[in-house]
Amino acid sequence: MKSKFLSIIFTAFSFVLFAQTKEEKLQQLMQAYSAIGKLNGSVMITQKGKTLLNHGYGLRNVTKNLPNNPNSIFQIGSVTKQFTAAIILKLQENEQLNLLDKISMYFPDYPNGDKIRVEHLLTHTSGIFNYTDDREFMQTKAMNPISQKEMLNTFSNKPLKFVPGSDFEYSNSNYILLGYIIEKVTNKPYEKVVEQMIFKP
């Protein structure tokens, strides 16, 4: 009798599960991830031009208890590094710079700039201090606009962690410098170069 009852329950559950549309299944899956703290953000899923899901989950502002929605804006952080690297390589391809260029070519006063090459920045082998390791800067200045000079001052005078090219250590400072090099070489703002060289094509 018990197994018969379980069989009926399972059959009913299966019917409900398989009767769901793809959209309902996706919504249920995302809600489940959100409920266990594995998803906080906005999700858009399309297939063959049809939007299957476009919904926000969790909070965009915990302090104010503001929920995410399909139009929530997020910081994309290090996702921009792939754009920066692609542009640097494209500029080398166009013979506008060379990966072997010393960064002193672009920042004449940069300490040890004659020992650090563009390729060191690109591959995180420069030994330059990672400015995001500066807790005071991250807590007091990171969210505000900052000039190039002020930004460089947050890490340029810190000692190198190792001889450039001799080791590897992830440093956001490398890509800040690459972004500035892009602006110097193209004489355009970084975001304009990304638009022209990546987004439009």
C-alpha positions in Angstrom: 0.0 0.0 0.0 2.8 2.4 0.9 4.7 1.7 -2.3 1.5 2.3 -4.3 1.0 5.7 -2.5 4.6 6.7 -3.2 4.2 5.7 -6.9 1.1 7.9 -7.2 3.0 10.9 -5.6 6.0 10.3 -7.9 3.7 10.2 -10.9 1.9 13.4 -9.9 5.3 15.1 -9.3 6.6 14.0 -12.6 3.5 15.2 -14.4 3.9 18.7 -12.8 7.7 18.8 -13.5 7.3 17.8 -17.2 4.2 19.9 -17.7 6.3 23.0 -16.8 7.4 25.2 -19.6 11.1 25.8 -20.2 10.6 29.4 -18.8 9.0 28.0 -15.6 11.8 25.5 -15.2 14.5 28.2 -15.6 12.7 30.5 -13.1 12.3 27.7 -10.6 16.0 26.8 -11.0 17.2 30.4 -10.5 14.9 30.9 -7.5 16.4 27.7 -5.9 19.9 29.0 -6.4 18.9 32.3 -5.0 17.2 30.7 -2.0 20.5 28.9 -1.0 22.7 32.0 -1.5 24.3 30.8 -4.7 22.9 33.5 -6.9 22.6 37.2 -6.4 22.2 39.3 -9.5 20.2 39.6 -12.8 19.7 36.8 -15.3 18.7 37.0 -18.9 18.4 33.9 -21.0 17.4 34.0 -24.7 17.1 31.2 -27.2 16.6 31.7 -31.0 15.5 35.3 -30.4 13.0 34.5 -27.7 13.5 35.7 -24.1 13.0 32.8 -21.8 14.0 34.6 -18.6 14.7 38.2 -17.6 14.6 38.6 -13.9 16.5 39.9 -10.8 17.4 37.8 -7.8 18.6 38.8 -4.3 19.5 42.3 -3.3 21.5 45.0 -5.2 21.7 47.0 -2.0 21.7 45.1 1.3 21.7 48.2 3.5 18.6 49.6 1.9 17.0 46.2 1.1 16.7 47.0 -2.6 16.1 44.0 -4.8 17.8 43.3 -8.1 15.7 43.7 -11.2 16.4 43.1 -14.9 17.9 46.6 -15.2 20.3 46.5 -12.2 23.8 47.7 -13.0 26.8 45.8 -11.6 30.5 46.5 -11.5 32.1 44.1 -13.9 35.6 44.3 -12.3 38.2 42.1 -13.9 36.1 41.2 -16.9 37.6 44.3 -18.5 41.1 42.8 -18.4 40.3 40.7 -21.5 39.3 43.9 -23.4 42.5 45.6 -22.3 44.7 42.7 -23.3 43.0 42.4 -26.7 43.5 46.1 -27.4 47.2 46.0 -26.4 47.8 43.1 -28.8 45.8 44.9 -31.5 47.9 48.0 -31.0 51.1 45.9 -31.4 49.6 44.3 -34.5 49.1 47.9 -35.8 52.7 48.7 -34.9 51.5 51.4 -32.5 53.4 49.9 -29.6 55.5 46.8 -28.8 55.2 44.4 -26.0 58.9 44.8 -25.4 58.5 48.6 -24.8 59.7 49.7 -21.4 57.0 51.5 -19.5 59.4 54.4 -19.0 58.5 55.2 -22.7 55.0 56.1 -21.5 55.7 57.1 -17.9 59.2 58.7 -17.8 59.1 59.2 -14.0 57.8 55.8 -13.1 60.2 54.1 -10.6 62.0 51.2 -12.2 60.2 52.0 -15.4 63.2 51.0 -17.5 63.1 47.5 -16.0 59.4 46.9 -16.6 58.0 46.1 -20.1 54.5 46.1 -21.4 54.6 42.3 -21.6 55.3 42.2 -17.8 52.1 44.2 -17.2 50.1 42.0 -19.5 51.2 38.7 -17.9 51.3 39.9 -14.2 55.1 39.4 -14.1 56.0 43.0 -13.3 56.3 42.7 -9.5 54.3 45.9 -9.1 52.3 46.3 -5.9 48.5 45.4 -6.3 46.7 48.6 -5.4 43.6 46.6 -4.3 45.7 45.2 -1.4 45.8 48.7 0.0 42.9 48.5 2.5 42.8 52.2 3.3 42.5 53.1 -0.4 39.8 50.5 -1.0 37.7 51.7 1.9 38.1 55.4 1.4 38.8 56.2 -2.3 38.1 53.3 -4.5 34.5 54.2 -5.3 35.2 57.8 -6.2 36.6 59.4 -9.4 40.4 59.7 -9.2 43.0 61.4 -11.5 45.7 59.4 -13.3 48.4 61.0 -11.1 46.5 60.1 -7.8 45.9 56.6 -9.1 49.6 56.1 -10.0 50.6 57.4 -6.5 48.7 54.6 -4.9 51.2 52.0 -6.1 54.1 53.5 -8.0 56.3 54.3 -5.0 55.8 50.9 -3.4 58.8 48.5 -3.8 58.7 45.9 -6.5 57.8 42.5 -5.1 60.3 40.8 -7.4 62.6 41.5 -10.4 60.3 42.0 -13.4 59.9 38.9 -15.4 61.3 36.6 -12.7 58.0 35.6 -11.1 54.2 35.9 -11.3 51.7 37.7 -9.0 48.3 39.0 -10.0 48.2 42.8 -9.7 45.3 45.0 -10.8 47.9 47.8 -11.0 49.3 46.2 -14.1 46.1 46.7 -16.0 45.6 50.2 -14.7 48.9 51.0 -16.4 47.9 49.2 -19.6 44.7 51.2 -19.7 46.7 54.4 -19.4 49.1 53.2 -22.1 46.1 52.6 -24.4 44.9 56.1 -23.8 48.4 57.6 -24.5 48.9 55.6 -27.7 45.5 56.2 -29.2 45.0 59.7 -27.7 41.4 58.7 -26.8 39.6 57.7 -23.6 39.8 54.0 -22.7 36.1 53.5 -23.0 36.0 55.0 -26.5 38.8 52.7 -27.7 37.0 49.7 -26.3 33.9 50.8 -28.2 35.7 51.3 -31.4 38.0 48.3 -31.3 35.8 45.7 -29.7 32.1 46.5 -29.2 31.4 48.0 -32.7 33.3 45.3 -34.6 
